[in-house]
Structure formats: structure tokens, C-alpha cells
Amino acid sequence: MRLPFIYLGEKSQTKSGINADLCAEFIAVDYADYRQSRIAFKKLMRACLPSNTTNDADQTFAKSVEQSEWLQQISSLLQLSGAVVDLMDLQESSVMLSLEDGWDITAQISSIAQLCLDPYYRTMEGFRVLIEKDWIAFGHRFAHRSNLKPTNGNSSIAFAPTFLQFLDAVYQIQRQFPMAFEFNEFYVRFLAYHMVSCRFRTFLFACEVERFDLGIASVEDKRGSLGTKHHLLGNI
């Protein structure tokens, strides 16, 4: 029998009336927020530095990576996305995500779940569409999360490796099922690099309004974006 509408949210939302209003079954979700992901990323980068040497024989590179908790966060992200896939594919339920401000962990889980559910998003064209609609059009603050724009003291939009975590999760899935993807790890690394390279306009701004005001969202001005003419490297 088909399960009711599933509402994935934070524990603080359990007392809200949204469950009754939507006739939804509420499931509380634990996840690493942008602050925790930022801390884990800094520890991971510190572990990868060649100058990161220690006299402690027990403090190996593998242990430093493990202590950063980056891999644990990637594992948690994949588990949450897998739960959404099971609810939609096996239980035939409708799922709504309401986590943080809606453009960090929500974008991660939503896009990874779609990647697993629909083979179209595992093609070059489909992956471009997925990023355009679930990240760029959805309002992920690339400019702030990539530290390309000042936050004016607003810590909620400060640097966080949200998109990099998503790409890492995609890489983990692609490594397990390489034949299911039209692209390989080079393309994932290419996107990770150019997210902060400023070579293309795709990841420079925080919302569609900013892109429209600067004329970047118009059909006539795609010269600075990763468009269809970059066939060799992909279409983002």
C-alpha cells in the first residue's frame, strides 16, 4: 500500500502544525549543517597539506582524514539521499524536504536522489540540467559559499563547501557504478576546480536576479558560461 506524503524536516519542526495541514508523515532528520561542514573541510585540507607533519607516530594521514569527519558527513549525505530514493521508488511516496534555509543540504539531497532515480541526470546533458535547476536556479549562494563575495558579517551566508560535498558524493557513486554514468571523475574534478576559478560565470553569483541584472541570464549572453560549445569538457 502506498505510504502518505512524507515530510523530512528538523527536530524543531515536530511541534509545528504543518504535518496536520499537509496530512503528512513527519520524519526528523539529523544532518551536518554548513558550520560543521566548514569545520570538517578545514580539517581535511589541513590533513592534506604536505607541511602537515607530526612527531606522533599514531597520527597518520588516514587518521587525520578520519578525524576531520568529512567522510562521515559524505556517508550521512548518501544515506539521507538513499532514504529519499527508497521512499519515492520503493514506497511510491511523495517527499518534501525542509532543512536549513532550503539551499544547502536540501539541494544536496534533492539532486543526489534525482541522480540515483533518473538515468538522464547521469548523462552530460542531464547533469548540467540538474545543477542548473537544483543549484543555480534554486538560489544556492555560490558567491558566498565559495568565498568570492563579502558577507558583511552575516555568518549564515559565509564560506561552506556545500557544492564540493555534493560533487564528492557524486564521485563516490560514480566510482561504485562507473558504467551508469556518461562522465567520469575528471569531469567532477573539473567542476570542483572551476567553481572557484572565476573563469566561467556559471558559479559566480548567488541568485537568478543577480545574473539577470548583469545580463548573464539572457540567452544572448552565454559567452562567459559553460555552455553547449564546450563539448569536450561538458555542458554546465
Secondary structure by P-SEA (a helix, b strand, c coil): ccccbbbbbcccccccccccccccbbbbbbbbcaaaaaaaaaaaaaaaccccccccccccaaaaaaaaaaaaaaaaaaaaaaaaaaaaaccbbbbbbbcccccaaaaaaaaaaaaacccccccaaaaaaaaaacccccccccccccccccccccccccccaaaaaaaaaaaaaaaaccccccccaaaaaaaaaacccccccccccccaaaaaaacccccccccccccccccccccc
